[in-house]
């Protein structure tokens, strides 16, 4: 496939899907408390809060420029991470989870800032490793918990044999993209049928 055609397809797909590309959940009532709807834009609550917290944490460090010791930075990192792990193992109202996600992001931003101002490289490396370990641990726990609370299994639309309301918009845009791609790749598809080119993989 030629570069320009591939670029046109990618741009068109982004144009169709950008409104819900970062929702990360079905767009239905069951997942409404896990998705922010801002106008016609859908955003995953967890990701939005984490990245917002990360930016704010980083900016707070840059603006305040604190001269904390390595021990203080370590205490800050541990204390702000605790809520994140608590909400993964204890069933709490959604608001507590939102706060924990924001604190998680704020902590990552603050600790990331500390990496650049700590005088000893050994302390910087410890901070970098702690961020990596914390992130991987969080991902493992979150993935396990997500399997336990799959809300689709209890949905009345699951066994209807039709596209559910949560994926209806996505399916409509995928169909629109397929029709557009068929037009753009008409020549390649015809050549493929005639055996003149290798399969598109």
QUICORWO-V168180 format. One record per residue. RES is the residue in one letter. SS is DSSP state (h for helix, s for strand, l for the rest). D_LAST is the distance of its C-alpha to the last C-alpha in Angstrom with 2 decimals. Layout:
BEGIN
RES:SS:D_LAST + RES:SS:D_LAST
END
This chain:
BEGIN
X:l:9.64 + X:l:13.20 + X:h:14.55 + X:h:17.07 + X:h:14.87 + X:h:12.69 + X:h:16.16 + X:h:17.61 + X:h:15.10 + X:h:15.73 + X:h:19.43 + X:h:19.67 + X:h:18.11 + X:h:20.55 + X:h:23.30 + X:h:22.78 + X:h:22.49 + X:l:24.67 + X:l:27.72 + X:l:26.46 + X:l:23.57 + X:l:26.05 + X:l:27.89 + X:l:26.12 + X:l:28.08 + X:l:28.42 + X:l:30.57 + X:l:33.34 + X:h:36.94 + X:h:36.23 + X:h:34.40 + X:h:36.51 + X:h:38.34 + X:h:35.17 + X:s:33.89 + X:s:35.74 + X:s:35.80 + X:s:36.92 + X:l:37.28 + X:l:33.89 + X:s:32.06 + X:s:31.17 + X:s:31.17 + X:s:31.10 + X:h:34.72 + X:h:34.18 + X:h:31.78 + X:h:33.93 + X:h:37.09 + X:h:35.77 + X:h:34.45 + X:h:37.57 + X:h:39.73 + X:h:37.93 + X:h:38.59 + X:h:42.17 + X:h:42.82 + X:h:41.67 + X:h:43.72 + X:h:46.70 + X:h:46.69 + X:h:46.44 + X:h:49.22 + X:h:51.59 + X:l:50.85 + X:l:52.53 + X:l:54.05 + X:l:53.39 + X:l:53.69 + X:h:50.88 + X:h:52.57 + X:h:52.60 + X:h:48.91 + X:h:48.19 + X:h:50.36 + X:h:48.65 + X:h:45.22 + X:h:46.36 + X:h:48.33 + X:h:45.58 + X:h:43.02 + X:h:45.33 + X:h:44.83 + X:h:41.05 + X:h:41.50 + X:h:44.45 + X:h:42.53 + X:h:39.86 + X:h:42.51 + X:l:45.17 + X:l:44.77 + X:l:45.95 + X:l:45.86 + X:h:42.78 + X:h:44.75 + X:h:45.25 + X:h:41.51 + X:h:41.00 + X:h:43.72 + X:h:42.26 + X:h:38.82 + X:h:40.56 + X:h:42.71 + X:h:39.70 + X:h:38.16 + X:h:41.58 + X:h:42.09 + X:h:38.77 + X:h:39.71 + X:h:43.24 + X:h:42.30 + X:h:39.68 + X:h:42.55 + X:h:44.83 + X:h:42.58 + X:h:43.54 + X:h:47.27 + X:l:48.20 + X:l:50.16 + X:l:49.14 + X:h:45.71 + X:h:46.23 + X:h:46.55 + X:h:43.47 + X:h:41.43 + X:h:42.89 + X:h:41.91 + X:h:38.31 + X:h:38.06 + X:h:39.74 + X:h:37.23 + X:h:34.29 + X:h:36.03 + X:h:37.07 + X:h:33.62 + X:h:32.02 + X:h:34.94 + X:h:34.66 + X:h:30.96 + X:h:31.74 + X:h:34.72 + X:h:33.02 + X:h:30.09 + X:h:32.70 + X:h:34.83 + X:h:31.99 + X:h:31.36 + X:h:35.09 + X:l:35.34 + X:l:32.43 + X:h:34.20 + X:h:31.83 + X:h:33.41 + X:h:36.75 + X:l:35.57 + X:l:37.04 + X:l:33.86 + X:l:31.80 + X:l:32.88 + X:l:33.08 + X:l:29.73 + X:l:29.01 + X:l:27.12 + X:l:29.60 + X:l:31.23 + X:l:29.55 + X:l:26.06 + X:h:27.23 + X:h:26.72 + X:h:23.22 + X:h:22.33 + X:h:24.00 + X:h:22.07 + X:h:18.68 + X:h:19.84 + X:h:21.00 + X:h:17.73 + X:h:15.89 + X:h:18.56 + X:h:18.30 + X:h:14.54 + X:h:15.26 + X:h:17.98 + X:h:16.21 + X:l:13.33 + X:h:15.87 + X:h:16.02 + X:h:12.37 + X:h:12.42 + X:h:15.70 + X:h:14.66 + X:h:11.85 + X:h:14.70 + X:l:16.95 + X:l:14.82 + X:l:15.11 + X:l:11.63 + X:l:8.71 + X:l:6.09 + X:l:3.82 + X:l:0.00
END
